[in-house]
Amino acid sequence: MKGWDLVGKRVLITGAARGIGEAIATRLHSKGALVSLVGLEVDKLDSIANTLGERALSFEADVSDKDAINAAVEKTVAAFGGLDVVIANAGIYHVSPLSEVPSSAIERTLDVNLYGVWHTLHATLPHIKKSKGYVLTVSSMAALTHGPLMGAYAASKAAVEALTDSLRIELREEGVGVGCAYFGAIDTDLVAGGHMHPALSKVMQVIPGFVQKPAPLSDAIDVLERGIRRRSNRIWAPGWIAAALMLRGFAQPVLEWRMARSNNVKQGMGISYKEAKEGSLQDASLGVALLAPKNSNE
């Protein structure tokens, strides 16, 4: 795989305790990079860093807490002598309608998925600019099509895409590469948790099978490594996401047309409204410390 040499590159990854974050940290470390794993689940982060050995560090930080992410970045820079790559990967989602529900989970999703990315970028960009490095944000298929019960998640991922597009233009002349990753269903705890949710599983029956079927985690990691080496503007997995990117103007009206005619969507909405009144059915894998207060540590 040609492109940027990863040996000696100093990389910070948020949401590194599991899924895509853990896997890309492991892959980049195997290619000779220095990796800083940032997130919640301290024991998991420490275990991953210890398993990787030299050139791997771990730091506890809630990305929605500006002071916490600033501290993690500064400790990383002090240890590595700078930063070449940042991967703003931390994310959660909450399955619920946007009306008649407590606002706390909606706001927490926006805090982590949008403001967490912004806090990460704000803390790392001075160092990335010095090294003329590469920024990669993790968006989603949900930035392109916006279905029911995932409004906060879709809004946050669409906002991340917009933020990234603007940043790419602003930093082009400074020699900084800026990329955005668009993932559909990938075989991670986050996706498995969503599939187990009774309301979302009803809605997903309306979606074509190839969209529902999780792609292997290795597919996402392969395109991430290739994207970092090439300092790509956009990367995606599975491959059909390319068509969604090109046809986004048609995809949303078609999705709304299908959803409007589906009894499954009505049933899913009913389950979700009942959940809001009687208590959460959220699987823990949908997001670590989903309802943690804003001043908590990841």
C-alpha positions as CSV (number, residue, x, y, z in Angstrom):
1,M,0.0,0.0,0.0
2,K,1.7,3.2,-1.2
3,G,1.5,6.7,0.2
4,W,2.4,8.3,3.5
5,D,4.9,6.3,5.5
6,L,3.3,5.5,8.9
7,V,6.5,4.6,10.6
8,G,7.1,7.1,13.4
9,K,3.8,8.9,12.8
10,R,2.2,10.2,16.0
11,V,-1.5,9.4,16.1
12,L,-4.2,10.3,18.6
13,I,-7.5,8.4,18.4
14,T,-10.6,9.1,20.4
15,G,-13.2,6.4,21.2
16,A,-10.3,3.9,21.2
17,A,-11.5,1.4,23.8
18,R,-13.5,-0.7,21.3
19,G,-14.7,-1.2,17.8
20,I,-13.2,1.0,15.0
21,G,-11.1,3.0,17.4
22,E,-9.4,0.0,19.0
23,A,-8.9,-1.8,15.7
24,I,-7.4,1.2,13.8
25,A,-5.1,1.9,16.8
26,T,-3.9,-1.7,16.6
27,R,-3.4,-1.6,12.8
28,L,-1.5,1.7,12.8
29,H,0.7,0.5,15.7
30,S,1.6,-2.6,13.7
31,K,2.7,-0.3,10.9
32,G,5.1,1.5,13.1
33,A,3.0,4.4,14.4
34,L,3.0,5.8,17.9
35,V,-0.6,5.7,19.1
36,S,-2.4,7.5,21.9
37,L,-5.7,5.9,22.9
38,V,-8.2,8.3,24.3
39,G,-11.7,7.6,25.7
40,L,-13.8,6.0,28.4
41,E,-13.4,2.5,29.8
42,V,-10.0,3.1,31.5
43,D,-9.4,-0.6,32.1
44,K,-9.9,-1.5,28.4
45,L,-7.7,1.4,27.2
46,D,-4.9,0.4,29.6
47,S,-5.2,-3.2,28.5
48,I,-5.0,-2.4,24.8
49,A,-2.0,-0.1,25.4
50,N,-0.2,-2.7,27.5
51,T,-0.9,-5.3,24.9
52,L,0.5,-3.1,22.1
53,G,3.5,-2.3,24.3
54,E,6.1,0.4,23.3
55,R,4.8,3.3,21.3
56,A,1.3,3.1,22.8
57,L,-0.3,5.2,25.5
58,S,-3.8,5.5,27.0
59,F,-5.6,8.5,28.5
60,E,-9.0,8.8,30.1
61,A,-11.0,11.7,28.7
62,D,-14.7,12.5,28.0
63,V,-14.5,14.2,24.6
64,S,-17.5,16.4,25.5
65,D,-15.4,17.8,28.4
66,K,-13.1,20.4,26.8
67,D,-10.6,20.4,29.7
68,A,-10.4,16.6,29.7
69,I,-9.6,16.3,26.0
70,N,-7.2,19.3,26.2
71,A,-5.3,17.5,29.0
72,A,-5.1,14.2,27.0
73,V,-3.8,16.0,24.0
74,E,-1.1,17.9,25.9
75,K,0.0,14.7,27.6
76,T,0.2,12.9,24.3
77,V,2.2,15.8,22.7
78,A,4.6,15.8,25.7
79,A,5.2,12.1,25.4
80,F,5.4,11.9,21.6
81,G,6.9,15.3,20.9
82,G,4.1,16.4,18.6
83,L,1.1,15.0,16.6
84,D,0.9,14.0,12.9
85,V,-2.6,12.4,12.8
86,V,-5.8,12.8,14.8
87,I,-8.8,10.5,14.3
88,A,-11.9,11.9,15.9
89,N,-13.8,8.7,16.2
90,A,-15.6,8.8,19.6
91,G,-19.4,8.5,19.1
92,I,-22.6,7.2,20.6
93,Y,-26.2,7.0,19.6
94,H,-29.5,7.1,21.3
95,V,-32.6,5.4,19.8
96,S,-35.7,7.5,20.4
97,P,-38.1,9.9,18.7
98,L,-37.3,13.6,19.0
99,S,-40.6,14.5,20.6
100,E,-42.2,13.5,23.9
101,V,-38.9,12.2,25.3
102,P,-36.5,13.6,28.0
103,S,-33.9,15.9,26.3
104,S,-30.9,14.5,28.3
105,A,-30.1,11.6,26.0
106,I,-30.5,13.7,22.9
107,E,-28.2,16.4,24.2
108,R,-25.7,13.8,25.4
109,T,-25.5,12.4,21.8
110,L,-24.9,15.9,20.4
111,D,-22.4,16.7,23.1
112,V,-20.3,13.6,22.3
113,N,-20.7,13.3,18.5
114,L,-20.6,16.9,17.6
115,Y,-19.0,19.0,20.3
116,G,-16.7,16.1,21.1
117,V,-15.3,16.2,17.6
118,W,-15.0,20.0,17.8
119,H,-13.2,19.8,21.2
120,T,-10.8,17.2,19.7
121,L,-10.1,19.3,16.6
122,H,-9.7,22.5,18.6
123,A,-7.1,20.8,21.0
124,T,-5.1,19.0,18.3
125,L,-5.1,21.4,15.3
126,P,-2.2,23.7,16.5
127,H,0.0,20.5,16.7
128,I,-1.3,19.1,13.4
129,K,-0.6,22.4,11.7
130,K,3.0,22.4,12.9
131,S,3.6,18.9,11.5
132,K,1.5,19.5,8.3
133,G,-0.3,16.4,9.3
134,Y,-3.7,14.8,8.7
135,V,-7.1,15.2,10.4
136,L,-9.8,12.4,10.0
137,T,-13.3,12.8,11.4
138,V,-15.7,9.8,11.5
139,S,-19.1,10.6,10.1
140,S,-21.7,8.0,8.9
141,M,-24.2,7.0,6.3
142,A,-26.6,8.8,8.7
143,A,-25.1,12.1,7.5
144,L,-26.5,11.3,4.0
145,T,-30.0,9.8,4.9
146,H,-31.9,10.6,8.0
147,G,-34.4,8.1,9.3
148,P,-36.7,8.0,12.3
149,L,-35.5,7.3,15.9
150,M,-32.0,8.4,15.2
151,G,-32.5,12.2,14.7
152,A,-29.8,13.3,17.1
153,Y,-27.3,10.8,15.7
154,A,-28.0,11.8,12.1
155,A,-27.9,15.5,13.0
156,S,-24.6,15.2,14.7
157,K,-23.0,13.2,11.9
158,A,-24.3,15.6,9.2
159,A,-22.8,18.5,11.2
160,V,-19.5,16.6,11.5
161,E,-19.4,16.3,7.7
162,A,-20.1,20.0,7.3
163,L,-17.4,21.0,9.9
164,T,-14.9,18.8,8.1
165,D,-15.7,20.1,4.6
166,S,-15.1,23.7,5.8
167,L,-11.9,22.8,7.6
168,R,-10.5,21.1,4.6
169,I,-10.8,24.2,2.5
170,E,-9.4,26.4,5.3
171,L,-6.3,24.3,5.9
172,R,-5.5,23.3,2.3
173,E,-2.9,26.1,1.8
174,E,-1.3,25.2,5.2
175,G,-0.4,21.7,4.0
176,V,-2.8,19.9,6.4
177,G,-4.9,17.0,5.0
178,V,-8.5,16.8,6.2
179,G,-10.6,13.7,5.6
180,C,-14.1,12.5,6.5
181,A,-15.0,8.8,6.9
182,Y,-18.5,7.6,6.0
183,F,-19.4,4.2,7.4
184,G,-22.5,2.2,7.0
185,A,-23.2,-0.8,9.2
186,I,-19.9,-2.2,10.4
187,D,-19.5,-5.3,12.7
188,T,-19.0,-3.4,16.0
189,D,-20.7,-3.3,19.4
190,L,-22.4,-0.1,18.5
191,V,-24.1,-1.6,15.4
192,A,-24.9,-4.8,17.3
193,G,-26.5,-2.8,20.1
194,G,-28.7,-1.0,17.6
195,H,-29.8,-4.2,15.9
196,M,-30.9,-5.5,19.3
197,H,-33.1,-2.5,20.1
198,P,-36.7,-3.6,19.6
199,A,-37.9,-0.2,18.1
200,L,-34.9,0.2,15.8
201,S,-35.0,-3.4,14.6
202,K,-38.6,-2.8,13.5
203,V,-37.7,0.2,11.5
204,M,-34.7,-1.5,9.9
205,Q,-36.9,-4.2,8.4
206,V,-37.9,-1.5,5.9
207,I,-34.3,-1.0,4.8
208,P,-32.8,-3.1,2.0
209,G,-30.9,-6.1,3.3
210,F,-27.5,-5.0,1.9
211,V,-27.7,-1.8,3.9
212,Q,-28.6,-3.7,7.1
213,K,-25.9,-6.4,6.8
214,P,-22.8,-5.4,8.8
215,A,-19.6,-5.4,6.9
216,P,-16.5,-6.9,8.5
217,L,-14.6,-4.6,10.8
218,S,-11.5,-5.3,8.8
219,D,-13.2,-3.5,5.7
220,A,-13.4,-0.3,7.7
221,I,-9.9,-0.6,9.0
222,D,-8.5,-1.3,5.5
223,V,-10.1,1.9,4.1
224,L,-9.0,3.9,7.1
225,E,-5.4,2.9,6.7
226,R,-5.5,3.5,3.0
227,G,-7.2,6.9,3.6
228,I,-4.5,8.0,6.1
229,R,-1.7,6.9,3.9
230,R,-3.2,8.9,1.0
231,R,-4.4,11.7,3.2
232,S,-7.8,11.3,1.4
233,N,-10.6,13.8,1.5
234,R,-13.2,11.2,1.8
235,I,-13.2,7.5,2.6
236,W,-16.1,5.0,3.0
237,A,-17.1,1.4,3.8
238,P,-18.9,-0.7,2.6
239,G,-18.3,0.1,-1.0
240,W,-21.9,1.0,-1.8
241,I,-21.6,4.1,0.3
242,A,-20.0,5.7,-2.8
243,A,-23.3,5.6,-4.6
244,A,-25.1,7.1,-1.6
245,L,-22.6,10.0,-1.6
246,M,-23.3,10.7,-5.3
247,L,-27.0,10.2,-5.1
248,R,-27.8,11.7,-1.7
249,G,-30.3,14.2,-3.2
250,F,-32.4,11.2,-4.3
251,A,-31.8,8.9,-1.4
252,Q,-33.6,10.9,1.3
253,P,-36.9,11.4,-0.6
254,V,-36.9,7.7,-1.4
255,L,-36.3,6.8,2.2
256,E,-39.1,9.0,3.4
257,W,-41.5,7.6,0.8
258,R,-40.7,4.0,2.0
259,M,-40.9,4.9,5.7
260,A,-44.2,6.7,5.3
261,R,-45.9,3.6,4.0
262,S,-44.5,1.1,6.5
263,N,-46.4,-0.4,9.4
264,N,-43.1,-1.4,10.8
265,V,-42.1,2.2,11.3
266,K,-45.4,2.9,13.1
267,Q,-44.8,-0.1,15.3
268,G,-41.2,1.0,16.0
269,M,-42.4,4.5,16.9
270,G,-44.9,3.0,19.3
271,I,-42.3,0.9,21.0
272,S,-40.1,3.9,21.4
273,Y,-42.8,6.2,22.8
274,K,-43.6,3.5,25.3
275,E,-39.9,3.1,26.2
276,A,-39.7,6.9,26.9
277,K,-42.6,6.6,29.4
278,E,-41.6,3.4,31.1
279,G,-37.8,3.4,31.1
280,S,-34.9,2.9,28.8
281,L,-34.4,-0.2,26.7
282,Q,-31.0,1.1,25.4
283,D,-28.3,-1.5,25.1
284,A,-25.1,-0.4,26.9
285,S,-23.1,-0.9,23.7
286,L,-25.0,2.0,22.0
287,G,-22.7,4.3,23.9
288,V,-20.5,4.2,26.9
289,A,-21.8,6.4,29.8
290,L,-24.6,7.6,27.5
291,L,-26.3,9.7,30.2
292,A,-23.1,10.7,32.1
293,P,-23.0,14.2,33.3
294,K,-21.0,16.7,31.1
295,N,-18.2,17.0,33.7
296,S,-17.6,13.3,33.9
297,N,-14.4,11.7,32.6
298,E,-14.3,9.3,29.7
